Every structure is written in C-alpha cells, then in structure tokens.
Amino acid sequence: MYLEHLSLTDFRSYAQVDLKLGPGVTVLVGSNGIGKTNLMEAIGYLATLSSHRVSTDAPLLRFGAERAMIRAKLVRGEQSTVIELEINAGRANRGRINRGNPVRARDILGICQTVLFAPEDLALVKGDPSNRRRFLDELLVSLIPRHAATRSDYDRVLKQRNALLKSARTGKFTAGHEATLDVWDQHMARAGAELLYARLELVERLRPHLNSAYAQLTDASKDAGAVYRSTIQGVLDDDGGPGDRPTEPSASGEDLRLLSVDELTERYVQAFAASRKKELERGISLVGPHRDELELVLGQAPAKGYASHGETWSMCLSLRLASYYVMLDDARTGGTAPILILDDVFAELDVQRRRKLAAIVAGAEQVLVTAAVIADIPEELAGRRITVVPGGNDGEG
C-alpha cells in the first residue's frame, strides 16, 4: 500500500496544501519549523486517530479554525481508496470513505497503516509506562481495528468506576454505592480482560522481532526483550487468591498468557476485591491495564535507566521496526504493508545507525523521510526529493 495524494485544510500551519506522492522513497527537505512534520503527523493521524506530538486534537487545528480536514488517496494493488477525516473543535470527529456517507472516525481505522519513527520515540524507553502502553494499543488497533472499541469501552468503565471511588473520599459513599461498585467491577473486569488478552498476544508477536531488529541495528552483543507486567499479579498470590502485595505491575505468579478471557476476567474480579480497601482510601482504580507496564530489557538489565544514549535509540528504533515486521506478517496473510515514515530521525543518529536503518527500510513499498538538510539522508535512501517551503512545497528538487 502507498499514499498517492495527501490534502490538508486548516491542519496545523497549513490553510491548504496538496502533496502528490508515489511508491518507493520520497524525501521532504526543508528548514526546521517549516511544516514537514505537520505533513507526517497528518498521515500518522489517519492511521491511529492520535498524534505522536500532542495528546489532544485542539493543536491540530490551524489557529482560528473550527475544523481541519485530512484527505488521502491510498493505493493497494489495482484498487484505490479515498478517506477523509474531519477534526472538529468541541465535537466528535467524522470520517468518510470513497465519498460515502459520514461515519465515526474510528470506522476508518485499518485503511491507512503506518509505522512512524520520530525523535519523540525516546519516550518509549525513557518515559513513563503510559508511553509504552500507548505504543501497544496503537499497534493493536492498527492490526485489529475492532480493538478501538475494546479500548474505548475500558476507558469509559474506568472513568465511571473512578468517579464512584472518588465519592468515597468525599464521605458520600453509601451501601448503595458499594453495590454499584460491584457492578462496575464486573464490567471493568471483562473489558480489562479483553484488553489484557490482546496485549499479551501482541507482545508475544513483537518479542522475536524486537530482538532481531536490535541485532540488525547493532553489533548484536546484547539481546533485546520485552516483559509485560500486569497489576493483577501485584495483588494476587501464586494460587490466585487475595494477597497483601502492593498494586505494582509484576511478572511473578502464573503465566497470564495461558489464560482465556474468561479466566482473566475472574482474576480481575479477585484482584478488585483484594484491593478494594486501598482503592476506597485513595479514590482511584489501582488495578487494571491502565496501570500495567511493558518493561524493555537489554541484556540482563532494564533498558530504562541502564541503556546508554546509543542503546536507547537502538531500542526505540527496534520497537518501531518490530511493529513494522508484525504488520508485514499480517500483510502476507491478507493484511496491508504499512507506509514507513521517518520524521527527522536521521539527524539524531550517528553515521553507523543511519546506514543500518536506511538499509533495513529502503525496500519498503513506500518510505517517507523528512530532513532539515539533505546531507543527513544516507545514500541508501536515494529517491524522489521534495523541497518544503512555507505554506506548501516546491515539488521535486
């Protein structure tokens, strides 16, 4: 699959811009702050409905505009698909497929698939666990779009449950509220189990590709791995019963990968019961996928806090490459090969890592690269070049 045409209206710095693209490598060159990343951000947003730069939609709208539009024509084999996404201020975003009737934004998920490399990826290793959970969930939704509803359902139940727990701290919690909490426990246990089951399965698929990618980018002197740590096992003992452990993510106890969704649901119900007193005291849900951790391991030590700067970059790149390889696995069985986007990444890397990364990605169906100066781009990524100027582009350079 490749992106043939991108059009933006009132998106970030662009009142209007049209960009024609094609398969193979395209390098967008322009000074920092001129809008190259805005173009890449728009493509990534079509794929995930989220930005790699900001956590809310408001900054995506050009200042003073009430809505922004992203339009893209995607080509897969002999077929082309036009998707449009309207990003609104203060109301739900809407999508459109092949000029059809408006649909929910999440109904366009899975049509455009991307893997985006960016300087912000350092947070995947150095940042909070939320960055790694987001990485997993975005990849999960790209592979299996119905999991957008899984994640949305979980977030909705979590919000309701937290509101109820918060009322306990204000002295407004009654016996009736406790009965309601039991009901929310059941809903959250089921939604959490479905999300956890999907994440565990995804981590198993990522793990071998992560180690392989790290070896490709380095001298292969260390193995790269990932361990999913669930808060379930922070409050349950090895027999599955209530324990006195703190509600921190743990890898001990039974292997959660062997459990069904129904069995994971029961584990959550038990964990909620074991942690209820502490949750009522703190007014917040302490157990669930929203507090889990994906621990990245390099050699025998956690990557966070132990990896050098170069190792950290290699681990970040390896995570993105691993997600690319997982998508390629799907493409071989009917899925779609993703568009690779490298947004101002090469300026952050030494010459050796530049060349190795370029050699790995050069054979992808479509690679979009941004750079402030063309000298940052390795020779392996020779291809079409577009000069980006304020408000648009000057075509091939």
C-alpha positions as CSV (number, residue, x, y, z in Angstrom):
1,M,0.0,0.0,0.0
2,Y,1.2,3.5,-0.7
3,L,-0.2,7.1,-0.3
4,E,-0.7,8.7,-3.7
5,H,-2.2,12.0,-2.7
6,L,-2.5,14.0,0.6
7,S,-4.6,17.1,1.0
8,L,-4.8,19.2,4.2
9,T,-7.2,22.0,5.0
10,D,-6.7,24.1,8.2
11,F,-4.4,21.5,9.6
12,R,-1.6,22.9,11.9
13,S,0.2,25.6,9.9
14,Y,-1.5,24.8,6.6
15,A,-4.5,26.7,5.3
16,Q,-4.4,24.4,2.3
17,V,-1.8,22.0,0.9
18,D,-1.8,19.3,-1.7
19,L,1.0,16.7,-1.9
20,K,1.5,14.1,-4.6
21,L,3.4,11.1,-3.6
22,G,4.3,7.7,-5.0
23,P,5.8,4.3,-4.1
24,G,9.4,4.0,-3.1
25,V,11.4,6.6,-1.2
26,T,10.4,10.2,-1.0
27,V,12.5,12.7,1.0
28,L,10.9,16.0,2.1
29,V,13.6,18.6,2.8
30,G,13.2,22.0,4.4
31,S,14.3,24.2,7.3
32,N,13.2,23.3,10.8
33,G,9.8,24.7,11.8
34,I,8.6,25.0,8.2
35,G,5.9,22.3,8.4
36,K,7.4,19.0,7.3
37,T,6.4,17.2,10.5
38,N,2.9,18.6,10.2
39,L,2.5,16.6,6.9
40,M,3.8,13.4,8.5
41,E,1.7,13.9,11.6
42,A,-1.4,14.1,9.4
43,I,-0.7,10.8,7.8
44,G,0.0,9.2,11.1
45,Y,-3.2,10.6,12.5
46,L,-5.2,9.0,9.7
47,A,-3.7,5.6,10.8
48,T,-4.1,5.9,14.6
49,L,-6.5,8.8,15.3
50,S,-3.8,10.2,17.5
51,S,-0.8,12.4,17.2
52,H,2.8,11.5,18.1
53,R,3.3,15.1,19.3
54,V,0.3,16.1,21.3
55,S,-2.3,14.3,23.4
56,T,-5.4,16.4,22.3
57,D,-6.8,17.4,19.0
58,A,-7.0,21.1,19.6
59,P,-3.4,22.0,18.5
60,L,-4.1,20.2,15.2
61,L,-6.5,22.9,14.0
62,R,-5.0,26.0,12.4
63,F,-5.4,28.9,14.8
64,G,-8.8,30.4,14.5
65,A,-10.3,27.4,12.5
66,E,-13.2,25.4,13.8
67,R,-12.3,22.2,11.9
68,A,-9.4,20.6,10.0
69,M,-9.7,18.2,7.1
70,I,-7.3,15.4,6.1
71,R,-7.9,13.7,2.7
72,A,-5.8,10.9,1.4
73,K,-5.9,8.6,-1.7
74,L,-4.3,5.2,-0.9
75,V,-3.4,2.6,-3.5
76,R,-3.2,-1.1,-2.9
77,G,-2.6,-3.2,-5.9
78,E,-5.2,-2.3,-8.5
79,Q,-7.5,-0.7,-6.0
80,S,-7.6,2.9,-4.6
81,T,-9.4,4.2,-1.6
82,V,-10.1,7.8,-0.7
83,I,-10.5,8.6,3.0
84,E,-11.4,11.9,4.6
85,L,-11.2,12.8,8.3
86,E,-12.8,15.9,9.7
87,I,-11.2,17.0,13.0
88,N,-13.7,19.2,14.9
89,A,-13.3,21.6,17.8
90,G,-15.6,20.6,20.7
91,R,-17.4,17.7,19.0
92,A,-16.9,14.3,17.6
93,N,-14.6,13.8,14.6
94,R,-16.1,12.3,11.5
95,G,-14.7,10.2,8.6
96,R,-15.8,9.4,5.1
97,I,-14.7,6.5,2.8
98,N,-14.8,6.9,-1.0
99,R,-17.1,9.9,-0.8
100,G,-19.7,7.9,1.1
101,N,-21.9,8.9,4.0
102,P,-20.1,10.3,7.1
103,V,-19.0,7.6,9.6
104,R,-17.5,7.5,13.0
105,A,-13.8,8.5,13.0
106,R,-12.8,5.0,14.3
107,D,-14.6,3.4,11.3
108,I,-11.7,4.4,9.0
109,L,-9.1,2.7,11.2
110,G,-7.2,0.0,9.4
111,I,-7.4,1.5,5.9
112,C,-4.2,3.6,6.2
113,Q,-1.4,1.8,8.1
114,T,1.8,3.5,9.1
115,V,4.9,3.0,11.2
116,L,6.2,6.4,12.3
117,F,9.7,6.9,13.6
118,A,10.3,10.3,15.3
119,P,12.5,11.9,17.9
120,E,9.7,11.7,20.4
121,D,10.2,7.9,20.3
122,L,12.9,8.3,23.0
123,A,9.9,8.4,25.5
124,L,9.2,4.7,24.6
125,V,12.3,3.8,26.6
126,K,13.0,6.8,28.9
127,G,9.4,7.9,29.5
128,D,6.5,6.8,31.8
129,P,4.8,3.4,31.3
130,S,1.9,5.3,29.7
131,N,4.1,5.8,26.6
132,R,4.7,2.1,26.2
133,R,1.0,1.2,26.8
134,R,0.0,3.7,24.1
135,F,2.6,2.1,21.7
136,L,1.0,-1.3,22.3
137,D,-2.6,-0.1,22.0
138,E,-2.0,1.9,18.8
139,L,-0.3,-1.1,17.2
140,L,-3.1,-3.3,18.4
141,V,-5.8,-1.1,16.8
142,S,-3.8,-0.8,13.6
143,L,-3.7,-4.6,13.3
144,I,-7.2,-5.3,14.6
145,P,-9.4,-2.1,14.3
146,R,-12.2,-3.6,16.4
147,H,-9.9,-3.2,19.4
148,A,-10.5,0.5,19.2
149,A,-13.9,-0.3,20.8
150,T,-12.2,-2.6,23.3
151,R,-10.0,0.3,24.5
152,S,-12.9,2.8,24.4
153,D,-15.1,0.5,26.5
154,Y,-12.4,0.0,29.1
155,D,-11.7,3.8,29.3
156,R,-15.4,4.5,29.7
157,V,-15.8,2.0,32.5
158,L,-12.6,3.1,34.2
159,K,-13.9,6.7,34.3
160,Q,-17.2,5.7,35.8
161,R,-15.5,3.5,38.4
162,N,-13.0,6.1,39.4
163,A,-15.9,8.6,39.8
164,L,-17.5,6.2,42.2
165,L,-14.3,5.6,44.2
166,K,-13.7,9.3,44.4
167,S,-17.0,9.8,46.0
168,A,-15.8,7.5,48.8
169,R,-13.1,10.0,49.7
170,T,-15.5,12.9,50.0
171,G,-17.7,11.0,52.5
172,K,-20.6,10.4,50.1
173,F,-20.1,6.7,49.7
174,T,-23.1,4.6,50.9
175,A,-24.1,0.9,50.9
176,G,-25.9,1.6,47.7
177,H,-22.7,3.0,46.1
178,E,-20.9,-0.2,47.2
179,A,-23.5,-2.3,45.4
180,T,-23.0,-0.1,42.3
181,L,-19.2,-0.6,42.6
182,D,-19.7,-4.4,42.5
183,V,-21.5,-3.9,39.1
184,W,-18.7,-1.7,37.7
185,D,-16.2,-4.3,38.9
186,Q,-17.8,-6.9,36.7
187,H,-17.9,-4.5,33.7
188,M,-14.3,-3.4,34.2
189,A,-13.1,-7.0,34.8
190,R,-14.5,-8.1,31.4
191,A,-13.3,-5.0,29.5
192,G,-9.9,-5.2,31.2
193,A,-9.5,-8.9,30.4
194,E,-10.2,-8.4,26.7
195,L,-7.6,-5.7,26.5
196,L,-5.1,-7.6,28.6
197,Y,-5.5,-10.7,26.5
198,A,-5.0,-8.8,23.3
199,R,-1.9,-7.0,24.6
200,L,-0.3,-10.3,25.9
201,E,-0.8,-11.8,22.5
202,L,0.7,-8.8,20.7
203,V,3.8,-8.8,23.0
204,E,4.4,-12.4,22.1
205,R,4.3,-11.5,18.4
206,L,6.6,-8.5,19.0
207,R,9.2,-10.1,21.1
208,P,11.2,-12.1,18.5
209,H,11.1,-9.2,16.0
210,L,12.3,-6.8,18.7
211,N,15.4,-8.9,19.3
212,S,16.0,-9.4,15.6
213,A,15.7,-5.7,14.8
214,Y,18.1,-4.8,17.6
215,A,20.6,-7.2,16.3
216,Q,20.3,-5.7,12.8
217,L,20.9,-2.2,14.2
218,T,23.8,-3.0,16.5
219,D,26.7,-5.5,16.8
220,A,24.2,-8.0,18.4
221,S,26.3,-8.2,21.6
222,K,23.1,-7.9,23.7
223,D,19.7,-9.4,23.4
224,A,16.7,-7.1,23.4
225,G,13.4,-8.2,25.1
226,A,10.1,-7.1,26.5
227,V,8.2,-8.3,29.6
228,Y,4.6,-7.5,30.2
229,R,3.9,-6.8,33.8
230,S,0.3,-6.9,35.0
231,T,-1.1,-5.3,38.1
232,I,-3.3,-8.5,38.6
233,Q,-0.3,-10.3,40.0
234,G,0.5,-7.4,42.2
235,V,-2.5,-8.2,44.4
236,L,-2.9,-11.9,44.0
237,D,-0.7,-14.6,45.4
238,D,0.6,-17.5,43.3
239,D,-2.6,-19.5,44.0
240,G,-4.8,-16.8,42.5
241,G,-6.2,-15.7,45.8
242,P,-6.0,-12.3,47.6
243,G,-2.7,-11.3,48.9
244,D,-1.0,-8.4,50.6
245,R,1.3,-7.3,47.8
246,P,1.2,-3.7,46.6
247,T,-0.6,-3.0,43.4
248,E,2.5,-2.6,41.2
249,P,3.0,-4.4,37.9
250,S,4.5,-7.8,38.4
251,A,5.8,-10.7,36.3
252,S,5.6,-13.3,39.0
253,G,2.9,-15.9,39.6
254,E,1.0,-17.8,37.0
255,D,1.6,-17.2,33.3
256,L,-1.2,-15.0,32.2
257,R,-0.6,-15.9,28.6
258,L,-2.1,-19.3,29.2
259,L,-5.4,-17.9,30.5
260,S,-8.6,-17.3,28.5
261,V,-10.5,-14.0,28.5
262,D,-13.0,-15.6,31.0
263,E,-10.2,-16.7,33.3
264,L,-8.6,-13.3,33.2
265,T,-12.0,-11.7,34.0
266,E,-12.2,-13.9,37.1
267,R,-8.6,-12.9,38.1
268,Y,-9.6,-9.2,37.8
269,V,-12.7,-9.7,40.0
270,Q,-10.5,-11.3,42.6
271,A,-7.9,-8.5,42.3
272,F,-10.5,-5.8,42.7
273,A,-11.8,-7.5,45.8
274,A,-8.3,-7.7,47.3
275,S,-7.5,-4.1,46.6
276,R,-10.9,-2.5,47.4
277,K,-10.0,-1.1,50.8
278,K,-6.9,0.6,49.4
279,E,-8.8,1.9,46.4
280,L,-11.6,3.4,48.6
281,E,-8.9,5.1,50.6
282,R,-7.2,6.6,47.6
283,G,-10.3,7.2,45.5
284,I,-8.8,5.6,42.3
285,S,-8.6,2.3,40.5
286,L,-5.3,0.7,41.3
287,V,-5.6,-2.5,39.3
288,G,-6.1,-2.9,35.5
289,P,-4.4,-2.5,32.1
290,H,-4.3,1.3,32.6
291,R,-1.5,0.7,35.2
292,D,0.4,-2.2,33.6
293,E,3.9,-1.9,32.3
294,L,5.8,-3.1,29.3
295,E,9.3,-3.5,30.6
296,L,12.0,-3.3,27.9
297,V,15.1,-5.3,28.7
298,L,18.6,-5.0,27.2
299,G,20.9,-7.9,28.1
300,Q,20.1,-8.6,31.8
301,A,19.1,-5.1,32.8
302,P,16.0,-2.9,32.2
303,A,16.7,-0.5,29.3
304,K,15.3,2.4,31.2
305,G,18.0,3.8,33.4
306,Y,20.7,1.4,32.3
307,A,21.0,1.8,28.5
308,S,23.4,4.3,27.0
309,H,22.1,7.0,24.7
310,G,23.0,5.0,21.7
311,E,21.5,1.8,23.1
312,T,18.3,3.8,23.9
313,W,18.0,5.0,20.4
314,S,18.6,1.5,19.0
315,M,15.9,0.1,21.3
316,C,13.4,2.8,20.2
317,L,14.1,2.1,16.6
318,S,13.9,-1.6,17.2
319,L,10.4,-1.3,18.7
320,R,9.2,0.6,15.6
321,L,10.9,-2.0,13.3
322,A,9.3,-4.8,15.3
323,S,5.9,-3.3,14.8
324,Y,6.7,-3.0,11.1
325,Y,7.6,-6.7,10.9
326,V,4.5,-7.7,12.7
327,M,2.4,-5.7,10.1
328,L,4.4,-7.4,7.3
329,D,3.5,-10.8,8.9
330,D,-0.2,-9.8,8.6
331,A,0.3,-8.5,5.0
332,R,1.5,-12.0,3.9
333,T,-1.9,-13.4,5.1
334,G,-4.1,-10.7,3.6
335,G,-3.2,-7.6,5.6
336,T,-1.6,-4.4,4.4
337,A,2.1,-3.5,4.4
338,P,2.4,-0.2,6.2
339,I,3.8,3.1,5.0
340,L,7.1,3.9,6.7
341,I,7.5,7.4,8.0
342,L,10.9,8.6,9.3
343,D,10.4,12.1,10.6
344,D,13.6,13.9,11.3
345,V,15.1,10.8,12.7
346,F,18.5,10.7,10.9
347,A,19.7,13.9,12.5
348,E,19.5,12.2,15.8
349,L,21.6,9.1,14.8
350,D,25.3,8.5,14.3
351,V,26.5,7.5,10.8
352,Q,26.5,3.8,11.5
353,R,23.0,3.7,12.8
354,R,21.8,5.9,9.9
355,R,23.2,3.5,7.4
356,K,21.9,0.4,9.1
357,L,18.4,1.8,9.5
358,A,18.3,3.1,5.9
359,A,19.4,-0.3,4.6
360,I,16.6,-2.0,6.5
361,V,13.7,0.3,5.4
362,A,14.8,1.0,1.8
363,G,12.9,-1.9,0.4
364,A,9.5,-1.0,1.8
365,E,6.7,-0.2,-0.6
366,Q,6.6,3.4,0.5
367,V,9.1,5.3,2.7
368,L,8.6,9.0,3.6
369,V,11.5,10.8,5.1
370,T,11.9,14.3,6.4
371,A,15.2,16.2,7.0
372,A,16.4,19.7,7.5
373,V,19.4,19.1,5.3
374,I,19.8,16.5,2.6
375,A,23.3,15.6,4.0
376,D,21.5,13.8,6.9
377,I,20.0,11.3,4.5
378,P,22.0,8.1,3.8
379,E,22.8,7.2,0.2
380,E,20.7,4.0,0.7
381,L,17.6,6.2,0.7
382,A,18.2,7.9,-2.6
383,G,14.8,8.7,-4.2
384,R,12.4,11.5,-5.1
385,R,13.1,14.7,-3.2
386,I,10.6,17.4,-2.4
387,T,11.6,20.8,-1.1
388,V,9.1,22.1,1.6
389,V,8.6,25.8,1.7
390,P,6.3,28.0,4.0
391,G,2.7,27.1,3.2
392,G,3.4,24.2,0.9
393,N,6.1,22.6,-1.3
394,D,8.1,23.4,-4.5
395,G,7.9,19.9,-6.0
396,E,10.9,17.8,-6.8
397,G,14.3,19.2,-6.0
